[in-house]
Structure formats: C-alpha cells, structure tokens
Amino acid sequence: MGGAQASDDLESACTHESWLGVAWQDDAEATLDHLRSTCGETGPDLLVVDHYALDERWERVLANGVGAILCIDDLSDRRHHCALLLDQNLGRRAQDYDNLVPDGCLRMVGARYALLREEFRRWRGLSIERRQSCGYPGAARILVNLGGADPDNITGCVLSALAIADIDGETYVDIVLGPASPWRRRVEEQAAALPCRAAVSVGVNDMAQRMQQADVAIGAAGATTWERCCLGLPALVVAIADNQRLFLDRMATRGIACVAELASLERDILAFFDGIRRDPGLLYRMSERAAAEVDGLGADRVVAELTRTLPAAGLPERA
C-alpha cells in the first residue's frame, strides 16, 4: 500500500488503544460480522471510521468487508489503511500524513473541510452582518457552553469566575448544558447568583441562533470551534485535553480565539474580559479572523470529493 506499508512491528499498540475498551481484534471482527449481517457479504460502499483508538490494523480487517474506508482524524499520530482521510484541524497540512496513509489516499485536510450542520451556513450571513454593523461595543451577551456531559463541571468554574468579573449588570449570560450533565442543579444555583442576567438551557436544538445572538462565547474545543468560526463568534476556549494543545496554540497565534487553562481558569477569564475593556477592537478582529477560517461549505466539499473519488475506486455511482 505504498506510503502506508505495514511495518515489521504491525502489532505495536496504538497510543490510545485503551480507549476502545476491548481488544481491537475482537472489535474489528464484531464490526465486520455486523456489517455482513446488515449489508450482506459485500458490505457497505463506504465505512466512516472516527475513533482515536483505531488504526491501520483494525482498518485492514474491515477493508475485507467494505467498498472503501474514510478515516476521520485530527492527531496525525498513527497509520491508517483508507481510501480517504479527513482532518478538519486548523493549520493541518496534507503533508502531516506522509507515510501515515496509503499512496493514492485522498487527503481532505484543513478547516475548509469542517463538517457543519446546514443551520450554521444559514445563520452565517446574518451573524456576520450583525457583528459588522454593531462594531462590537462590548460583550453584552455571553454564551457559555462546555459541551457534552461536562463531568468535571467546568461550566461551574466559568460561572464562579464570571461572578467576580467586572461585567455590566445588564449583561446576559446564556448557559447551555448537555442533556447528560450531572451538574444542572448546581449550575442553575450559580446562574441565579450572578450579578447579571442569566439563564440555563439543557439539550437545545437552536445552537446556531444562540451563537448568532452572542457577542462572545466561553466554550470547549472540538467541532463546536468550527461552528463558532462559521458565525464569526469570538471565543475564549478552555483547554481541557492535552491533545488539543497544538490546535489551541494555532488558534491563539492567528487571533481567532483566546485560550484559558484549566489550572488558571479564573485568572484567565478575568484577564480576557479586562482585555476586552482595554481593547475595544479585540472582539471585532477575532470575529473577522474566525469567519475567514470556516465558510460553512466544508460538508459540500467532502461530498463533492466522495462523489468524485468513490466511482474511481470501483464503487457504484449513486443516483
């Protein structure tokens, strides 16, 4: 397979293999059996693989029962056996996957391929227009969303910092929790005690509109980063995982977002809002740079590449 020839040490462990919870061999065979039982012996035309614990060993087993494999990755730290690879990371280059994917693998690399729901593209124009017209006099509406279950209650830590931050009493804090959040009651208590207006919502389905209405966000990295960028929403991003470090450093260097460390979260939040007061143009510059990175057309680009590539790989064209 050219650049992704298996090494003599093919059985060496993937860095994140333990995250799978079972032996990769057992998972691969179980997945292959399931695909054959549901899709027949020929299997599906395309299998999308998105898991840090999976690498070329697992993918080689599955290649026997599928038409082609599309791997989604953002670490470029292990080999893949796939026909297509997608990495939406900011600043990532196709060359980062040299010797990690087969020769001829189509590499869709960079934020221009960010996969976003249609709603974000719909709200993009209005969101950018509002920011350009208002000139960003300040952060009157703050969106707080740390995503998922937030088991460590980072949301609560953010609210503790906002409680002592020098923000206007008319500021509105829009707090969004995931349905699985175990800290809802505590967060609601903290929101009620803030020296400004605040509300807590759970499991919302209008995130694009909330982002459009917000002046600034405090949130996590991950896919929501591209959602914020598409809408030109400036953000203070909390560094939660070590594997986000390179990505966050790139955002900060490009002026797309500011970064807060968990170990100094309160201090970083206070410094962020102090910076907004000292530099009235900060949020506007962040908004412009963020919007320039993601235009909301990434999913269309991926579909176009799939449509062009899969027939060339010997797979049937779809109507």
Secondary structure, DSSP 4 states (H G I P E B T S, - for coil): -GGGPPPTTTTSPPTTGGGGSS-HHHHHHHHHHHHHHHH-TT--SEEEE--TT--HHHHHHHGGGSSEEEEE-SS--S----SEEEE--TT--GGGGTTTS-TT-EEEESGGG----HHHHHHHHHHHHHHHHH------EEEEE--S--TT-HHHHHHHHHHHS---TT-EEEEEE-TT-TTHHHHHHHHHHSSSEEEEEES-S-HHHHHHH-SEEEEESSHHHHHHHHTT--EEEEE-SGGGHHHHHHHHHTTS-EEEEGGGHHHHHHHHHHHHHH-TTHHHHHHHHHHHH--S-HHHHHHHHHHHHHHHTTPPPP-
